Every structure is written in structure tokens, then in C-alpha cells.
């Protein structure tokens, strides 16, 4: 791993340490706090949410947060630090994509400019499922470019299970895979490109 990537990750960790007591905010109150509290209190007895906190999104993010609470304690710092693996993933993937688009020397500019954007910067200091969506969206784009169907299957499956926004991105990624493919359009190629998407689609439809 490049030293610039390590320093970038250390800087983000330092910011989260300073902001570790940030409360849940806006829709993360429901998608993180309330969903997580439900799984924490019921000890993961059912993945079907009560109607009063069910807005249609799959509850995997809340279950992940509840698991972090079970392991490390039900606190705000634990909630924020549970986001670090996905923020680090975003940094690493942006560096890889930056190398492809800008070359080795200028790759660091892509994560720098991305995290300078107020949307990604603000989401990164929240306990937000959108950070997981960004991470696995980038992983899916990288998988398509690098022709890694196993990584694409993981990315699509996580996107489909995290939120309805993730499900919509799966459709966009499916179109992107065809647009960037050098192969001619045929039934065989349609089926070939569809295979990495099937597990996520089946799980999402099954949940809905």
C-alpha cells in the first residue's frame, strides 16, 4: 500500500477520533440507531423489522451496527469506528481508480478531491449506510474494469442488501458493464454479464 494511502487513512481516523461523540442525525436515526437498537435488544431473532421503523430498506446495516455493539459496547465511538473499514475501502479504491484514470503520480488527487466534496466528507463523519454504498459501488466499478466477476458479485450483493439506493445502483452498474464491454450484444453475453448480479438480485427480491 502506498504511503499516501496510509497517511490519508490515518488522517481520517484522527478526524473520527475527534468527532467520535457525534450523535446520529437525520435518516441515520432510523437506518442506523433504531434498526441497530432493534437487533441489539432482540438478539437478532428476526430480520423483519417492526412496521413503525420499516421504511423498505433492507436492515443489514442496522444488523452490522448491532453486531459491533455486541462485540465492543453500545456507544457512539464504537458506532463511528465501525465505519472505518468502509471509509478505508473508499480511499483504497479511489487510489486504484485514480491510477487508472490519472496515472501513478497523480492518483492521490482523486481521493483528495472526492473527500473535499461536502457530501462525501459529511457522510464520512456520520454513522451512515451511504458510506457502505459508496464503498461497494466503487468496488463494483473496479471489478467491471478489471474483469473480476467474484468481486463484482460481492459488490452487487452488498449494495442490494444495504439499501434501496444500492439496489438502484445495481441497475446502473449492469448497464455500465454492457456499455464498457467490447463483446457484441447477444443472448450468450447477456447471460454471461448477468451471472455476477444474480445473487444480489435474488436476495433483494426475496427480502422485498
N, C-alpha and C positions, 0 to 999 in steps of 0.2 A: 504493500500500500504506500502511495506517495506521501511524503512528509506534509505536503499542503493539505491532503485529505485528513491526516491525523490532527493537524493544528485546527482545521475547520471543525472537526468533531469535538475537540477539546473546548473550543470557544463556545459551541452550542451547549455543551454540558455545563460550562460555567454560568451561562445565561440562565439555564434551567435551575441551577442551584440557587441563584439569586431570586428567581421567581417561583420557587417550589411551593409557596403558600398561595399562589393564585387560585381563586375559587373557580368552580365550574360556572360556565357562562353560556347564555342563550340556549341553543338546541343541545349543547353538550350536557345541560342539566338533565335532560331526558335520556339522550343516547348513551351517555357515559354514567352519570351518577345514579339515576333512577333504575336503569337497566342493570347496572352493576350491583346496586343495593338489593334488587330483587333476587339475583342469582346468589349473592353472598348470604342473604337471610334464609333462602330456601335450600341452600346447599346443592344447587344445580339439579333440582328434582325434575324440572321440565323446562324446555326451551320455548314453550309457548307463553308469551307474555300476557299479563292481565290487560283487559281492554283499556283501562284508564292510562296506561303508559305505552300502548302499542300504536305506533304511527305507520306501521307497514314495513319498516326497515328490519332486516334480519338482525338478531340480537347478539351476534358473535362478538362484537366489540365490547358490549357490556359483560359478556361471559369472560372475555380475556381480562378485563379490568378486575372482575370479582376474583379471578384466579390469582392475580397479582396481590390483591388484598389478603387472600387466604395465606399466601406464602410469606408476605413481607409486612403485613399490617394494613389496616384500613385508614390510610392517611392521605392528605393531599400530596406530600412529596413522593410517596410511592406511586400515586396516580400519574404524576408528571414524569417520573423516571421510567415508568412503563412505556412511555412514548419514545424513549431514546433509541431502541433498536431500529425503529422505523424511520426516525429522523436521520440516523447514521446511514440507513439504507438509501435514503433520498440523496444524501451527499455523495455516496459512492457511485450510485447510478448516474447522477448528473456529471460526475467526473468522467465516467466511461463514455457517456453520450457526448460530452464536451470534446473528448479526444477524437471521436469520430467526426464531429462537425467542425471543430476548430483546430485540431491538431494537438499534439502532446504539450507544446509550450503554452498554449492559450486555454487549455482545458479548464483551468481553475476559474476562469471568468464566468462559466455557466452556473456553477453553484453560487458564486458571489452575487451575480445579478438576480438569480432566482430567489435567494433568501433576502435580497434587498427589496423584493416586491412585498408590499404591505399584507397581501392576502396570505402568502406562504409564511411570512415572518410571524404574523399574529396567530395563525393556526398552530404554529410550532410551539407557542408558549401556552396553548390550551391543551386540555385532555380531549382530543378530537379524533373521531373516526376518519375525518378527511385526510389526516396525515397518513393513515394506513392506505387510503385510496390513492393518494399521490405516489406513495412508495411502490405499490404493486402495479399501478398504471405504468410508471417508468420501467419497472421490471418487465412488463409485458411488451412495451415498445422495444426494449433492448433485446428481448427474446426473439421477437419477429425479425429484427435486423440481423441478429447473429444466428438465426435458424436453430433455435434451441426449443423444441416443442415441449420438453419436460418443464422448463422454466415458464413457458407460456401457460401451460396447464395450471401450474401453481398460482401464477399471477391472476389468471381469469377466475379461478376457483375462489381465491380470497376476495377479489373485487365483487363477485356475485354474492358473497356471504356477508360482506361488511355493511353495505347499504344499497338503497335503490339507485343512488348516484353511480355506485360501482357497477350495477347491472347495466345502466345506460352506457357506461364507458366500454363495457364488453362488446356492445353492438358496434361502437365506433372503431374499436380495435379489430374486430372481424373485418370491417370494411377496409381498414388500413392494411391488414395482411394481404388482401386481394390487390389493392392498388399498388403495393410495393413488390408484388410477386412478378417475376419475369415469365412465369408459366402462362400458357394460354388458358382461357376460360373453358372449362369442360366439367362434366359431372364428376369425373375422377378427381380433378383438382379441388372442386368444391368440397367433396367428402374428405379429401386429404387435409385441407385447411380447417375443416370443421372439427376434426378429432380433438385437438387440444382444448377446444371450447366446451365440449360435451359435458365433462364432469361438473363444471361450474354451472352450466345451464340447467342440468338435471337437478342439482341441489337447490338452486334458486327457485325453479318452478315447483319443486317438491315442497319447499318451505311456504311459498305463496299460496 
